[in-house]
Amino acid sequence: MTYRVGPKGQVVLPKALRDELGILPGDQVDVARQGDGLLVRRARAGSRLYRQLASSDLDLLRDLRVEREREAAKDAER
């Protein structure tokens, strides 16, 4: 996969990879140099429960993500 770096140095993470790794809007990621490239991974700073769910049940994690997005949409409408 090849992506263009935007004017602010931003790169969009592919949705399939975000879903697979449980990366949600607003989450933090760690970026490190690895050889001549970069390593990007979900930051470990999230709640203990969230990390347990991410490693044990991706379907449940996706359901929680959808619910979180619905709640955010409702809050934005208010």
Number of C-alpha atoms within 10 A of each C-alpha: 3 4 9 9 10 9 7 6 7 9 11 10 11 10 11 9 10 15 15 13 15 20 19 16 9 6 12 14 14 10 12 11 9 9 7 5 8 10 11 13 14 16 12 13 10 11 8 10 8 14 14 11 16 18 11 11 10 15 13 12 21 17 11 14 17 13 12 13 14 12 12 11 11 10 9 8 7 5
